Amino acid sequence: MAVRSLGRKFHTQQSHYLTTLINYSDADASTGRLLGYVPPNSVILRIYTIIQTAFNAGTTNTLSVGKTATGTDYVSATAAGSVTGPTAATVSAANTYNSSTQDQPIYASYAQTGTLASTGVAVVVVEYAPV
């Protein structure tokens, strides 16, 4: 019996997306939110962070996207405290191709230092193409 992939792969040639909404108060915001899985032989094209409401922790407010719960493989500590609106993150070319035979989990996390945040909402979008 074949193992079914958790990653989405449409039968047509089109971009695929993983998305999540992160609130400052979400229990898994700082420990890592699983967006979903990128199937084997896929290329991550772009990652967007859309800050709907700026995070207001006392010192540092950042979002990261990676292969592990608090990883920074794709996006490393992008500003989330003063910027609102969409931001396209630069993804390292070395990390964009999933050459593994396994699905690759993708996580987003929020990090804060100083006084704890009392506001903050962000959307994270990962765009990928199966090959």
matplotlib code that plots the C-alpha trace (Angstrom):
import matplotlib.pyplot as plt

x = [0.0, 1.4, 1.9, -0.2, 1.6, 0.3, 1.4, -1.1, -0.4, -3.1, -3.3, -2.8, 0.4, -0.3, 1.1, 0.1, -0.2, 0.0, -1.4, -1.9, -3.0, -0.9, -2.2, 0.2, -1.8, -2.0, -0.6, 1.6, 2.8, 6.1, 6.6, 5.8, 2.6, 2.5, 1.3, 1.3, 3.5, 5.3, 5.4, 8.7, 10.2, 8.6, 10.1, 9.2, 8.7, 7.8, 7.0, 4.8, 4.2, 1.3, 1.1, -2.5, -1.9, 1.6, 3.0, 3.8, 6.2, 8.6, 11.8, 11.7, 8.8, 9.8, 8.3, 10.3, 9.5, 11.3, 11.4, 11.2, 8.9, 11.1, 13.3, 14.6, 15.4, 13.2, 12.6, 14.8, 13.4, 11.6, 10.2, 6.6, 6.5, 6.5, 5.6, 2.0, 0.9, 2.4, 6.1, 7.7, 10.5, 13.7, 14.0, 17.5, 18.0, 19.7, 16.5, 13.9, 13.9, 12.6, 14.6, 13.6, 11.3, 9.3, 6.9, 8.6, 6.7, 6.6, 6.3, 5.9, 6.7, 6.5, 9.3, 9.1, 11.4, 10.8, 7.3, 4.9, 2.8, -0.9, -1.6, -0.4, -1.9, 0.0, -0.8, 2.0, 1.7, 4.1, 3.8, 5.2, 5.2, 5.4, 7.7]
y = [0.0, 3.4, 6.0, 9.1, 12.5, 15.1, 17.9, 19.1, 18.6, 19.7, 17.9, 21.2, 23.4, 26.1, 27.6, 26.0, 27.9, 27.2, 30.0, 30.7, 33.5, 34.2, 36.3, 37.5, 35.5, 32.2, 29.4, 28.0, 31.4, 31.3, 27.5, 27.2, 26.9, 24.1, 25.7, 22.3, 20.2, 20.8, 17.6, 16.0, 17.6, 21.0, 24.5, 27.2, 30.3, 33.1, 33.7, 36.6, 38.0, 40.3, 42.3, 43.2, 44.7, 45.5, 43.4, 45.6, 43.7, 46.0, 45.3, 42.8, 41.5, 39.1, 36.4, 33.4, 30.5, 27.3, 23.5, 23.0, 24.6, 27.6, 27.3, 30.1, 28.2, 30.4, 33.6, 34.7, 37.2, 39.6, 42.7, 42.5, 45.4, 48.5, 47.3, 46.8, 45.5, 42.8, 42.0, 39.5, 37.7, 36.8, 33.0, 31.6, 29.6, 26.8, 26.1, 26.4, 22.9, 19.9, 17.1, 14.7, 11.7, 12.9, 15.8, 18.8, 20.4, 24.2, 26.2, 29.9, 31.4, 34.7, 35.9, 38.7, 40.2, 42.9, 43.7, 41.1, 42.1, 43.0, 43.3, 41.8, 39.8, 38.4, 36.2, 34.0, 32.7, 30.1, 29.8, 26.6, 24.7, 20.9, 19.6]
z = [0.0, -1.0, 1.7, 1.0, 1.1, 3.6, 1.3, -1.3, -5.0, -7.5, -10.9, -12.7, -12.9, -10.3, -7.2, -3.9, -0.6, 3.2, 5.4, 9.1, 11.3, 14.4, 17.3, 20.0, 22.6, 20.8, 22.9, 20.1, 18.7, 20.5, 20.3, 16.6, 14.6, 12.0, 8.7, 6.8, 4.7, 1.4, -0.6, -1.9, -5.0, -4.4, -4.6, -2.2, -4.3, -1.8, 1.8, 2.8, 6.3, 6.5, 9.8, 10.3, 13.8, 14.9, 17.8, 20.8, 23.1, 24.9, 23.1, 20.2, 18.0, 15.2, 13.0, 11.7, 9.3, 9.2, 9.0, 12.8, 15.4, 16.0, 12.9, 10.8, 7.6, 5.4, 7.3, 10.2, 12.7, 10.3, 12.0, 13.3, 15.7, 13.6, 10.1, 9.0, 5.7, 3.5, 3.3, 0.9, 2.7, 0.8, 0.9, 0.8, -2.5, -0.5, 1.4, -1.3, -2.8, -0.9, -2.5, 0.3, -0.3, 2.7, 3.2, 4.8, 7.7, 7.7, 10.9, 11.8, 15.2, 17.0, 19.3, 21.8, 24.5, 27.1, 28.3, 27.0, 23.9, 24.3, 20.6, 17.4, 14.5, 11.5, 8.5, 7.1, 3.6, 2.0, -1.8, -3.3, -6.6, -6.8, -9.5]

ax = plt.figure().add_subplot(projection="3d")
ax.plot(x, y, z, "-o")
ax.set_aspect("equal")
plt.show()
